[in-house]
Amino acid sequence: MTTDIANDAIKADSNQASSSKTLRITLIALIAILSCYYLWVLYKAVTPNVSIAYKAYYIKNQTLF
């Protein structure tokens, strides 16, 4: 009887450890994906691909003429 209880406890611990490991890997993957996204957004902010007129008026606060 006590052997069955001990085996059940070991199975529960291994299931919990497996679940914890899966959660940790999922969270690390999400953080990595979000980090890559924000790095891409910052790159796009530093190197805008816009027309000369837009860049002159909105970024440099000048007009073409």
VMD Tcl script that draws the C-alpha trace (Angstrom):
set ca {
  {0.00 0.00 0.00}
  {2.70 2.51 0.91}
  {4.62 1.60 -2.24}
  {1.61 2.61 -4.35}
  {1.36 5.96 -2.58}
  {5.08 6.59 -3.07}
  {4.86 5.68 -6.76}
  {1.88 8.01 -7.21}
  {3.81 10.83 -5.54}
  {6.81 10.24 -7.83}
  {4.56 10.27 -10.90}
  {2.92 13.51 -9.74}
  {6.34 15.12 -9.17}
  {7.58 14.06 -12.60}
  {4.42 15.40 -14.26}
  {4.80 18.69 -12.42}
  {8.49 18.93 -13.38}
  {7.64 18.22 -17.01}
  {4.91 20.86 -16.96}
  {7.26 23.38 -15.33}
  {9.94 22.71 -17.93}
  {7.45 23.14 -20.78}
  {6.22 26.41 -19.28}
  {9.78 27.68 -18.89}
  {10.67 26.84 -22.51}
  {7.46 28.50 -23.73}
  {8.17 31.68 -21.76}
  {11.76 31.84 -23.02}
  {10.54 31.39 -26.60}
  {7.96 34.18 -26.19}
  {10.55 36.53 -24.72}
  {12.93 35.76 -27.60}
  {10.20 36.40 -30.20}
  {9.19 39.69 -28.57}
  {12.83 40.78 -28.33}
  {13.36 40.10 -32.03}
  {10.19 42.02 -32.87}
  {11.22 45.06 -30.84}
  {14.72 45.02 -32.33}
  {13.14 45.01 -35.80}
  {10.87 47.94 -34.84}
  {13.85 49.90 -33.52}
  {15.79 49.18 -36.71}
  {12.87 50.43 -38.80}
  {12.66 53.58 -36.65}
  {16.37 54.32 -37.15}
  {16.33 53.66 -40.90}
  {12.99 54.96 -42.23}
  {12.23 54.06 -45.85}
  {10.21 57.14 -46.77}
  {10.22 59.70 -49.54}
  {12.47 62.75 -49.52}
  {9.47 65.07 -49.06}
  {8.22 63.15 -46.02}
  {11.69 63.01 -44.51}
  {12.25 66.73 -45.05}
  {8.91 67.84 -43.64}
  {8.21 65.40 -40.80}
  {11.68 64.31 -39.71}
  {13.84 67.41 -40.36}
  {10.98 69.93 -39.99}
  {11.93 71.63 -43.25}
  {10.28 72.14 -46.60}
  {11.79 71.20 -49.93}
  {11.85 74.80 -51.06}
}
mol new
graphics top color blue
foreach p $ca { graphics top sphere $p radius 0.5 }
foreach p [lrange $ca 0 end-1] q [lrange $ca 1 end] { graphics top cylinder $p $q radius 0.2 }
display resetview
